[in-house]
Amino acid sequence: MAYSSYSNLSRAQLTFEYLHTNSTTHEFLFGALAELVDNSRDANATRIDIYTEKRPELRGGYMLCFLDDGTGMDPNEATHVIQFGKSSKRSPESTQIGQYGNGLKSGSMRIGKDFILFTKQGTTLTCLFLSRTFHEEEGLDEVIVPLPSWDLKTKEPLTSDPEKYAIETELIFKYSPFKNEQQLMEQFSKIESSSGTLVIIYNLKLMDNREPELDVETDHQDILMAGTLAEGVKPERRSFRAYAAVLYIDPRMRIFIQGHKVRTKRLSCCLFKPRVYKYSSTRFKTRAEQEVKKADHLAKIAEEKAREAESKRVALEARLGEDLSKDSRAILRKVQDSAMMLKRDADMKKRVLEAKQKALKEPKELNFIFGVNIEQRDLDGMFVYNCSRLIKMYEKTGPQLEGGMACGGVVGVVDVPYLVLEPTHNKQDFADAKEYRHLLKSMGEHLVQYWKDTNIAQKGIVKFWDEFGYLSASWSAPPSKELRYKRRRAMEIPLTIQCDKCLKWRTLPFQMDAVDKRYPDSWVCLMNPDSKQDRCDAPEQKQNLPCGVLKKDKQTSEDKQKELVDKIKQQQEKLEALQKTSTIKSAADVKKLPLDVSMKPTESSSQATRSSERSNTRPRSPPLPAHLKNAPSAPPPRASSQRPTRTPAPPPPKVEPSRSRAAAKPSPTAAKPVPKATAKTPPPSRSSRTPAKASSAKPAATGLRKRIIDQEDSEEEEEEEEEEEQEEDDSEEESEEEKPQTKKSKMAAAVSNRGKVVEKATPPKRGRLDEQTPQQEPDNDPKNAQKDKGLLVEVRVNKEWYTGKVIAVEANKQSIRWKVKFDYVPRSTPKDRWVFKGGDEVRLMRPPSPISQTPDTQQETERGPAPMEPDTTQPGTSREVTDSLVTMLRTMLRYFFPPAFRIPKDDVNSMTAEELVAFPLKEYFQQYESGLQSLCNSYQSRADARAKAVEEKSNSAEVKLKEADEKLQKLRTNIVALLQKVQEDIDINTDDELDAYIEDLLTKGD
């Protein structure tokens, strides 16, 4: 059908109100600013300046300007700006960011009400003016856009309609900040390069307090999000400089904000131990299917046009016959050429369709890059780019969703092309949410593999972060700014910087004096200390990343069966819980419910609050009291050239006034004599605390530990007891099902007793052993064993160590078994496991000891007072015990440190043993207790307020219900009176009779 036949049909119109509606797609304000930066990048700009100019007479007090040196636009290309959805960048193979022809309009209208654009290309200057203020004051409904242009050299207007030019310039002078043609030309002069574009946005949108949404006063080198606090907010959500630094995966354009260069980042070059994983999948089909449908449609249209042209050619040849006149030959040749061109076009589009259909079946390949952010570990998660443009940032996946330390600090980067996932119009999300979730799930599986490949968990997570200066118990606390830690971080991540001239990225060699060095904004290759990379014509070095492979665990039939049984059991429990619930139909049912509103929070609610608080924050290390109660009294000395076993000795029990506990009862193997040491043992002295026998070592170590534990906060002990009671109830049924095996118990007992033999330096005297035996409680006493609940341990499964928590304890005469619930394990591995206490497959998670510290940390520890003379029989053992206890006490003090204490928290790290002994613990715990009490009071007051609000709401509901009943009763009475007037012999006495009568009338009426 010809286009002329559509001339009488109605057309859709675009009102100026759509300008505001279109801008609301940008919920994230920096995303609107990024739209204008994207346009500069797509225009092949090498530099963009984002700056503000003060204009007090305008709303907001300033203008926001975007100036680039891109290709610019001529008058014809500038008309595409005012066409919504018109884009010359749209193609499946395009690597440009803009695809929808909407970014400039939506982004600028989100920032302000008006914008004016100046662009230069070739010998023409073009100005485009889009103003909502103009439309509102003139009362216009259609969108009118003045678009005058001038000659670059003569500055004369390029127009064939002087009247139109006069109207356009008059509107610009009236409603823009520039009141004459000279001021317009001054704006064009800011474009110093041969081509480029300047966009000025003014009459900015304001917040409720009449202040602009963008803060340019707090930091004169940045553009900040107004009203956003620095704490608890990702820097990219608050600072546009930080957001622009990671906006592109491979930055090739220099970005200046307020005249200062943005230090753009290549994220893969800013991570510790980066590794790339190849990923391919046939799952991503939505975008490819759309392209196939579009190509199929175009191929059919082209084929129809070619068929129609061919039929015209055949008909014309038949009509002309043997007419060989000049005009006839010209007409025939024209028709033949047209038919041939359309046939070629149809064949080409058919081949394009076949290629896209073939590509639809092929798997899509992506590169996942993972690395550890050792500069600021709380800034972790996945960064998802689309055609090199950042779409989503800090997306948690895999173990990171659980909030534990597993995979904490790891950053993932992926660049997704358009054919795999299509972004939304505001470029802050993806159009197909289902396929995006699949992408995150796949990244989570590869993240687990990366965590295994780096062996961080196997070597110790706490030890790993301590090495880079993360000494605080808070996960979000920044690393230490001491020079040795800064150098340690700088050694692992080489500095990568971009040349201001050739825009190539250069990796600088590590230099000790270059740590914290500020490099100039105009850094060039000539400044590179590397002689191979100190000139711009040198090729850019590619980042050589090790390639990892995802190793999927194969599930056996037994594992699948067990997993299926667990799922069925969970669903049955949910079904039983739903069946127990009662349906509430009236206020009377509500009164029957066992709802006791007390003025104090219940024990379960307070415990749930504590557990939720612990799950929301990532602890740096396990709670210290558990380690104090379970740490060995002294590290086992080397009995020979062999290394000591990794199996920990049974922990000495905690001594309290209410419960008297002695050291563990020695096993029969421990009573056997051990060969005597070659050196003669001197008598014990004050300067030597190292015992010659384990029987004398345990009371000494226990006494010292008793002094530390007795000073713990009573509130913390109550919390632990409540947790133990709750976990005891949860695991009661599970522990009854798991029956201990006699052989394994004996083996575990033998393993647990092995460490005691090593600790004996000389054979114990049988008389002393017999005297002490009645006073000792057995180590596997159920009362003592239950204290092991809540311990944080590591368990070896399939030759790999996984962190977990003891949730149940089973004790008998031979051994003790722990049930450990893992923080994270692969799908094929059960989430919990029974292990024997003291076995080779389990070990305690401990805070870093002086033995595992770096040389720098050991030097800091040795700065204290001169140690006392050790025993000559076992050199270094007494010093190790003292240093270990001092380190534990420091960790405990830092962990429970009350705010606003008179001694600074950082001073605890440098305190000597003598200063720690004189530490005002009573005042310390009093202040801690008062702070904890105030926190509990706030929770109680909040609970009281909620209870009062619920009670008021319930009373209000009862009043409304009573009023509704009265109205219904009155209505029934009126209906009966009305029926009796119509029909005098009617006899209705009850409400049920009235309802039945009305229903009968309605049925008869139908």
N, C-alpha and C positions, 0 to 999 in steps of 0.2 A: 504494500500500500504506500502511495507516495506521501512524502512529508507534507505537501500542500493540503492534503485532506485532513490533517490534524489542526489546521489553523484556527478552526472555530471551537476547539475544545478548551476546557478550563485548565489553567496552569497553577502549579503550587507557587506560593509567594513566601519570601523570607522577610519577616518583620524585624525591626531593629531590636526587639526584645529578645530575639534569639541570640544576640551577642552576649547577653548576660547568661542566658540558659546554657549556652555552649561552654562558657567559662567555668561553670560549676563542676565540670568533670574533674578539675584539678583540686582534690582535697589537700594534697601536699603542695604547699606554696612554692618550695624550691623546685618542684617538678614543672611548674609554670615557667620559672626562670630558665630551666634547662631546655625548654622547647626552643627558646631564642638562641641558646648556645648551639643546639643541634642544627639549626638552620645555617649558622656560620660554618660549622664543620662540614655540612653537606655542600656548601659553596666553596670548598677547598681553601678555606681561610687558614693562614698560618698563625694568626694572632687575633684575639678578641679582647677588647677592653670593656669591662663592666664598671661603671662609675656613676656617681650621683652629682647633680648640680643643685645647689640651694635656690629655691624659688618660694619665698614666704607667702606670696600672694596665691599660690596654688594649694589645693587640698593635699595635705600630707607634708607640705613645706619643702619638697624637693622633687626633681625629675630623675628617673632611672634610665640610664643610657647604655646601649649595646653597640659598640663600634668594632667592625671587623674589616679585614683586607681581602675578602673573598672575591668571587667573580662578579658580584653585583647583578643588576637587572636593567634591561632596556625597557622602554615604555610598554612594549607588547608583553614581555614577561611579567611586568608589574601588575598587569590586569589579572593574572592568575591568582594574585594574592587575595583579591576581592571575590573570587569564585570559591565557595565553600566546597571542599572535597576534590578540587582540581589539583593534581600533582603530576609533574613530569618525572618524578623519581620512582613511580610505582612500577615495579617489574619483579618477577620471582627471583631473578638472579641479582637484584640490586643489593649493594652493600651499604647504601645510604640509609640514614635513620628515618627521615620523613617518608611516609607512605600515604598519609590520609589527606594531605592538603588542608590541614586544620590547625597546626601547631601555633602559628603566629597569631591567629585570631583568638584562639582559646587561651593561650598563655598570656598575651598582653592584656586581654580583657579581664583575666583573673587578677592581675596585679593592679590595674587602674582602669579608669573609665575611658580614657582617650590615649591614642598613640599617633605619632607622625613618623613616617619613614622617609629617609633620604638615601638614594642609591645612585651609584655612578658606574657606567660601563661604556667603554669606547669614547665617543664624543658627545654623549648625552647625559644629562642630569635629570632625575625623575623624583618627584615628591608624591607620597601617598598619604592621605589624611583620613583616619577612621575615628569618629568621635561620637560617643553616646550622649555627651553634653549637648552637642549641636542638635541631635535628633530630639532630645527631650525639650529643649527650649523652643525649637521650631515646630514641635508637635507633629513630627513626621513619623510615618509608620514603615515606609520602605527604607532600605539601607542605601544611603547615598554616600559615595566616596569620591571626593575631588582628587584628580590625578594629573596635575600639570607637569610639563617637562621643558627643559631649556637646553640650548647648545652649550657645550663645555667651554669653548673658546670665547664666543661672543656674548654669552649669557642672555641671548635672545630667546623668547619663548618659541617652542616648536608646536605650532597649532595652525590649523586651517579655519578655526572658528574663534576669532578674538573675543566674542561675547561669552562663549563658554569658558575661555581662559580667565576672563575678568571675574566671572562668578566664582570660579574655583579659588582663585587667589584671595578674593574678598572673604570667603568663608574661612580660609586658613588664617588670614590676618585677624579675624574676629574671634575665633574660638581656639586658636593655638597660642602658645607662649610667644610666638614670633609675629611681630606686628607690621613688618614691611618686608620687601623683597631683599633688602640688604641683609637683614638678619637671617633670612633663609639661605642666602649664599654663604654666610659665615658658617652655617652648619655643614654645607657641602665642602667647605675648605678643611673641615676636620678629617675628611677622608683623604689622607695624604698619599695613599698608594694609587696606582692607575685605575683600580676598581675597588669597590667595597660598598658597605651598607651601614647606615646609622639608624637605629631605632630608638625613639625617645618616648617613654611612657610617663604620663603625668595624671594629675587628679587621682592620686592613689587611694585604694580602698582602706578604710579605717576600721579599728576595732571598737568595742563598746565604750572604751575610755577616750575615744576621739584621737587616738594615736595611730600612726601607720603600722601595718602588719610587719613591715621590715624595719629593723632597728639598725641605723647607720651611725648612731652617736656613741654607743658603748665602746665599740672597737672601730677606729677610723681606718683600719686596713681590712675590714671584713664587712659582710652583710649578715646580720643575725636575725633569727626568728624572734620577734618581740614577745615578751611574756613567757619565755621558756627558760627554766632554770638549767644551770650547767650540770647539776648533780642528777644522776639517774636517767639521763637522756643521752642517746648516742650522739657523738659530735657531728655526724652528717645530718642529723635531724635538727640541729641548732645553728650550725655554721655553714654558710654557703661555700666558704673557702674549703672546708673539709669535704663537703659534698662534691664540689667540682674536682677535687683531687682524685676521686675514684670514679668519676662519671663515665670514663671510657676505659676499656680494658687495655688498649694500646694507644695512649695519648700521643697525637702528632700535632696538636695545636697548642700554642702558648696561650694561657688564660691569665689575664691581669684583673684583679679586683681592687678598686680604689687606688690604682697606680702601682700595686705591688704584685709580683708574679706569684701564681699559685704553684706550689711544689707538687706537681701531679705525680701519681704513683702508678707503677705497674705492679699490681698486687702480688703476682707470682714471684717478683723479685724482692718482696718485703717480708717473706716468710722463712721460718727456720725449717730445714729439711723438706723442701718442696718435692712433690712426687706427682707424676701424671698417670692417669688411668684411662685407657681407651675403652669406650662404651659404645655399643651398637645395639639398636632395637628397632623392631618393626612396629612398635606400638604407636608412634607419633604419625598419624595418618590424616588428621582432620584438615590441616592446612594443605597437604598434598592432594587430598581428595577435592578440595575446593578448586585448586589449580587445574586438576583434570577436568572437572565439570566446566570450568571456564574455557579451557582449550577445546573441549568437545563442542561447546556452543559456538565458538568462533570458527571452528573447522566446518561445522554444518552450514553456517551462514556463508562462508567463503565458497563452499561447494555449490550451494544454491545459486550464488551470484555467477559462478563460472558456468554452471549449466544453463542459466538464463542467457548469458552472453554468447555461449556456443549456439543456442537455438536461434538467436538473433542473427548470428553470422550465416548459419545455414539458410535461414529464410531470405536474407538479403542477397545471397549468392543465387538462390533460385529465382528471385524477383528480377534481378538484373540480367540474368541469362548471359547472352552474348554481347550485351552493351558494354563496349570497351572505351567509352568516352573518358575524358580526363577527370571530370567531376565524379563519375561513378567509381572509377578506380580509387580516387582519394577517399571516398566514403567507405568503400569496401576494405581498404587497407586500415583505416582507422578502427573499424569494427573488428577486424581480424587481430590487430594489435591488442585491443582491449580484452578480447576473449583469451588471448594467449597470456596476458599479464594476470588476469583473474585466475586462469588455470594454474599458473605457477604459484600464485598466492595461496590457492586452495591446497596444492601439493605441499607447500612449506608448512602450513598450519596443520596438515594431517601428520607430517613428520614430527612436529612439535608435540601433538597429542600422543603419538606413539611413544615418544621419549618420556613424556610425563607419566604415562601409564606404566612404563617400565620402571621409572624411578619410584613409583608408588609402592611397588613390591620389594624394592631394595631396602635393606636396613639403613637407618639414619645413624651416623657416627658422631659422637661427641667426645670431647676431652675434659675429664674432671681433673682439676689441679687442687691438691691439698697441701697445707703447710701449717706450722704452728706460729701463732702471733706472740712472740716472746716480748714484744715491746709493750703490749697492753693486753693481757690474757683474757679479760672479760669481753673484749670486742671480738667475739667469735661467731661463726655461723657461715651460711652459704651466700655468696654473691652471684646472682644470676644475671648475665648480660644477654642482650639480643642485638645482633649485628654490632657488637662492640659497645653498645649503650647499656648502662646500668638500669635494670628494671626492678629487681628485688634485692634487698641487702639484709644481712644478719638473720637469715632464715635458718631456724634450728631444725635439725633432722637427726634420725637415728638415736644414738645414746644421748645426744645433747638435749633431747626433749625431756629426759628424765631428771635433768638438773644436777646430776652427780659430777664427779671429777673426771669420769671416763669421757674421752674426746673433748674435754674442756680446753679452750684456747685454740682449737683447730679452725682454720678458715678454708672454705672451699670456693673455687672459682670455676665457672663454666660460661662459655659463649654459645648461645643457641641461635642458629640462623632462622630466617623467616619461614623456610619450608618445614621446619620442625615445630616451632611454636610461634603463634602470632600474638603480639602485645596488644593491650587495649589502647584506646585513643589517647589516654593521658600518660601512657608509657610507665605506669606504676604497677601493672599487673599483667597477667596473660589471659587471653580470651577464653581458652579452653582450660577450665579449672581442673578437670579430671586428668588431663594429660600432664598438667603442671604438677599435680600431686604425685603422679607416677615418676616424674623426673626427680622430685625431692626424695621419694622412697629409694630410687636407684642410687642417688648420691649418698643416702644414709648407709646403704649396704657397702659402698666403696669406702665410706668414711671409717667403718668398722675395720675394713681390711687395712686401711692406712694406719690406723691406731695399732694394729698388730705388727705391721711392718716396721714401725718406728721403735718398737720395744720399750716405749715409755712406761707402760704399766708394769712390765716385767722388772725393770730396773728400779721402779719406785716413783710414783707420781709426785709425792711431796719432795723427794730428793731432787727430782728434775727441776721443779720450779724454784727451789732454794738456790740452785746453782746459778740462776739468772737474777737473783735478788728479790724474789717474792717472799718476804719474811713475815708479812702480816697474816693474821688468821682470816681476814676478809678477802673473799675472792676478787672483789672489785677494787681493792686497794692497789695503787700503782706500785711498780717495782722500786727497789731502793735506788737512790740517786748517787750512791757512793761510786767513786771513780772506777773501782775494780769491777763492779757489776756492770757499769756502762761499757767498759772495755770488753767484758765477756760477751755482752749482747752484740756489740759492734763487730767482734771477731767472727761471729756466726752468720751475720747478714751483711754482705758487702754493700756499700753505698752505690746506688744506681742513679745517675743524674742525666738530664737531657741537655744537649748542646743548644744554645740559644740561636745559633746561626744555621746549622744543617739539620736540626731537630732529631738527630740520632741519639740513641741512648748509649751511655758509656758506664761501664762498671769500674769504679776506682779501686785500686789495691788498698788493703788495710794498712793504716799508719797509726801508730800509738798516739801521736800528737794531734791527729785529725778527729779524735772523738769529741763530739759536741761542737765541731767547727761549723760556722755559718758560711755557706757558700753564696756568692753574689747571684742576683737574678740573671745577670748577663753572662753566665758561665759558658765558656766555649771550649772546644776540644783542645785548644792550645794549652789550657790550664791543667790538662790531665797528666799526672806524674808517670803514667804508663807510656813508655816511648812508642809502643806499637799502636796506641790509640790516641795520639796527641795531635791529630790532624783531621780535618773534616772529610777528606777524600778516603779515609780508612773505612773499610766496611764495618757495619754494625755487628757486634758479637751476638750470636743467638744464645739464648739461655738453654743450656743442656740439662734437662730434667731427667732423673731416673724414672724409668717406666715400671709401674706396678701392675700386677695381675690379680683380679678378683678370684679368690679360691673359695668356691662354694662348698659348704659341708654337705656331704651326702647323708641323707637320713636313712637309717635302717628301717626295716619293717616294724621292729619292736618300738623304735622311737616314734614312728608314725602312729602306731597303735596306742602308745602311752599318751601322746599328744591329743589324739581323738578322745580317749577316755577322760582326760582332764577337761576338755572342752564340754563334753556331755555332762560331767559333774558340775561344772560352773553354771551351765544353763539350767540344770535341775535345781540348784540352789537358788538361782534367780526366780525360777517358777514358784518354788515353795515360799519365797519371801513375798512374791506378788499375791499368792493365794491367802497369805496370812493377813494382808491389808484389808481393812474394812471400808466400804463405800459410805461417804457422808452425803446424806440426802436432806438433812434439816439441821436446825440449830440444836435439836434434842440429841442428835447423833454426836455433835461436837462436844456436848456436855458429858457424854458417856466416855469420851476418850480420856486416857490417863495422862492428862497434861498438868504437871505440877510446875507452876511458875514460881521459882524461888528467887530471892534477892541476891543469891550468891551463884556464880557460875559452877556448873557441875564438874565433877572430876574428869568425866570423859570429854566434855567440851574443852576444858583447859588443856587436857592432854592432846586433843586433836589440834588445838591451836599451836601448841608447841611443835607437834610433828609437822604441821604445814609450814611453820616458820623454818624448820630445819630443811624441808624439802625444797623451799623456794630459794634458799641461799646455798652456795657451794662452799662447804667448809674446806679450809686449807688442810687441816689435819684432824684426826679423830679427837674427841674430848679427852683432855689430859687425865682426869681421874681414873679412867679405865686402864691407861698405861701405867700409872703409878701403882695401881693395885696388882697389875699383872706383869710388870717388868721384872726380869731376873735380878737377884740381889747383887750379882757380880758376873761379868763375862767369864766364861770358862777359860782357865789358863791352858796354854799349850803343854800337854803332857809329853809330847815328843815332836818329831818333825812333821807329823801329820797335822792337817788343818782340823780345827774343832768342828764338830757336827753342827748343822744348821738348826737342829731340833732344840727349841727353847726348853729350859728347865721348868718344872712346875712352879707357878707363881706363888710366892709367900703370901699367906692370907693377911687380910687387913685386921689390925688389932683395935678394938673399940672397948670402951668401958662396959657396954652392955653385953658384948659378946667377946669372950676371951678366946683367942685363937693362937695356937703355937705353930711352929714350922711343920712342914709336911713329914709324914712318917717315912723313914728310909726303907727302901725295898730290900729284899734279901741279898740281891747282888751288890748293893751298896755296902753291906756289912763285911764283904770280903776284903782282906788287906791288899794294898797296892804297893808295888816296889817303892822303897824309900828314895828320896831325892839324894843326889850326890853331895850337894852342899849341906853343911850343918845348919840346922835351923836355930837362929838366935831367939832368946826370949822376947815376947811381945813388948813393945814400948809405946809411948805416947805418939811418937813420930811415925809409927808404922801401924796402919789399920788393917793390913792384909793378914788374914788368919792363916794358920798352917793347916787347919782342919775345917771341913765344911760345917761341922757341928757348932763351932764357935763363930763362923762367918755369918751364919744365918741370923742369930739373934742380933748381931751388931747392925747388919743391913736392915733387918726388920725394925729395929729401934729407930734408926734414922728415917726410914720410910714412914714409921708411925707418927713422928713429929710433923712430917709434911702433910700426911693425910688428915690428922686431927684438926688441921687449920682450914679444911675445905668448908665451903659454904653449905649451911644446912639446907638451904632451898634446893641446891643442885642434887643433894642426896635424896630429897623427897621426890624430885622429878624422876631420878633413875629408878627408885623403888616403884613408882607408879607405872613406868614403862615396863619394868620387869613383870609386874603383876598382869598387865594387859597382854604382854607377849606370852606369858605362862598360860593364860586362858586360851589364847589363839592356837598355841601349839600343843595343847594337852592331848587332843585326839590323835594328832600326827605322831607324837612320841609314843602313844600306846600301840599304834600299828607297827612301828619299827622295833622289832625285838632284837636285842644284841646277840651276836654270835660269840660263843665261848672262845673259839680259836683266835679270832681277830682281836678279842679283848686281851687275851694273854700276850699276843704279839705287840699290841699297843702298849701294854704295861711294860713289856721288856724294852720297847723303844723309848718310853718316857723315863725309864730308870737309867738308861745308858748315859745320859748327861751327868748324872749324879756321881758316877764313878770317876769321870774326868775331873770333877771339881775337888776330889780328895787329894791333897798333897801328901799326907801321911796317913797310915792306917788308923782309924779311930779306936780309942780304948773301949773295950767291951763294957767296962763298968760305967763309964760316962754315958754310953749309948743306952744302957738299960735304965739309968736314972732319968734320962730325958724322955724315954718312950711313953710313960704314963701321962705326961703332960701334953703330949702332941695329939692333935686330932688328925685322922686320916685325910689325905689330900682328896680322895674321892667321896668324902662325906656329902650326902645330898644337899645339906644346908650350905656348905662351902661351894659345891659345884654350881648351884643355882646363881651364884654371884657372877658367873662367867657370861651370863646373858647380856647382850648389848655390846659385847666386844667386837671391834672391827678387826677382821683378819683377812688374810689372803690364802686361797686354796688353789692347789695345782690340779688342773683338769686337762688331760690330754697334753701334758708337757708344757702347759701355759698357766700362768698365775692370774687369778681373777679375785677382785676385791669383794667383800661381803660382810655380813653381820650375823653374829650368833643369835638365833631366835629361840632355840630350845636346847636343853641340856639333859642328858640321860646318864645316870651314874649307877654303878654297881660296885661290888667289892674288888673287881679286877681292874676296871678302867672307867674312863669318862668319855662320853661321845657328845660332840657338838653338832647341832643342825644349823648349817650356814645358808643364809639366803643371799644370793649373788646380786650385786648392783647391776651388772650386765653380763650376759653370756650369749653365744650364738643360739640360733633357734633349735639346733639339734641337741643342745646341752640342757639338762634340767635346770630350772631356776633355783633349786636348792639341793643340798647334799649333806649326808651324815658323814662326819670325819671323826677320827680318834684324836683326842686332845694329846698333844705332844708328838703326833706322828710326823713323818717326813713330808706329807702332802699339805700341811697347814702351818702357817706362821702368823705372828701378830704383826699388825701395821703399827710401826713406831715412828715417833718424830725423829728427825735427823739427829744422829749422835755425832760426837766429835770424830769418830772413826770415818763416817761417811761424808764428812764435810770436805769442801775444797781446801787447798792449801791456804788461801787467803782467809777463810773462815777460821782455820786452825790457828793462824797467827793471831787473829783477834782474841781467841780464847786464851792464848798463852800470855797475853799482856797483863794478866792479873798478878797477884803477889806470888812470890817464890813458893813452889810446892814443898811440902814437908818430905823428909827423907823416907823413901819407900823401903819396904822389906827386901832384903837381898835374895831371898829364896824365890820370890815371884816378882820381878821388877815390873813396875808400871801398872799392876793390877789395882792398887789402892787409888792411884791417880785417875785411872779410868772410871772407877766407881764414883769417885767424888765429882769428876767432870760430868758424868752422865746424869747424876742427881741434880747438879747445878743447872744443867741444860733443861732438864725436865721442870725444875722449879721456875726457871725463866719463862718457859713456854706456858706453864700454868698461870703465872702472873699476867702475862700478856693476853692470854685467852679470856680471863675473867676481869680484865682491867676496867674499873669503873670510870665513867666519864668525869672530867674535872677533878681528878685526884691531884693532891698537892705535889706528888712526884711525877714528872713527865714519863709517859709510857716508853719513849725511846731510851731513857736512862736505864731501864731494866736490862737491856741487852749488854750494857757495859759494866754492870755491877759484878764485883768479885764475890767469892763465896762468903767472906766475912761480912760484906755489906748486905748480902741476901739474908744472912742469919739475923742481922739487926733490922731487917725490913719490918715496918709497922703493920704486921698482918692483921692485928685486931681492928685497927682503924680502916685498913683496906677492905676487910670483909663487912665491916659495919656500913661503910659507904656503898658497897656493892649490894648489901641487903636492903638498904633504904631505897636505892634505885630500883631494885626488883620489886620492892613493896609498892612503890609509886606506880610502876607499870601494872601490877596486879590490881591496884585500886582503880586505875583508868579502865581496865577491862571490866571490873565489877560495876563501875558507874555506867559504862556503856551497856552492859547487860541489863542493869536496872532500868535504864532509859528505854531499851527495847521492850522489856517486859511491860513497862507502863504503857508504851505505845500500843502493844498488842492488846492489853486489857482495855484501853480506851476504844480501840477499833472494834473489839468484840462487843463492848457495851453499845457502841453506835449501831452495830449490825443487829443486835437484839431489839433495839428501839425501832429501827426501820422495819424489822420483821413483824413486830407487834402492830406497827401502824398499817402495814400491808394486810395483816389478818383482819384488823378492824374495818379497813376499806372493803375487803372482800366480803365480810359478813354483812356490811351495810348494803353492798351491791346485791347480794343474794336476797336480802329483805325487800329491797325495791323491786326486784324481778318478780318475787312472789306476789307483792301487792299489785303490780301491773297485770300479771296473769289473772289474778282474782277479779280485777275490774273488767277484763275482757271476757272471762268465763267464770261466772259466779260459783258454779258447783265444783270447781277444782279444789282438790284436797292434797296439799303438800305440807308435810310436817318436818322432814329432815333434809339436810343438804344433799344426801345421796339421791333422794327422790327427785329433788329439783334438777340435779345434773342429768339423771336418766330421762327426765321429761324434756329438757332442752335438747338433748342428743336425739331423742325420738322425733322431735319437731324438725330438727335439721335433716334427719334421714328422710322423712316424708317429703320435705321440701325439695330435696335432690331428685 
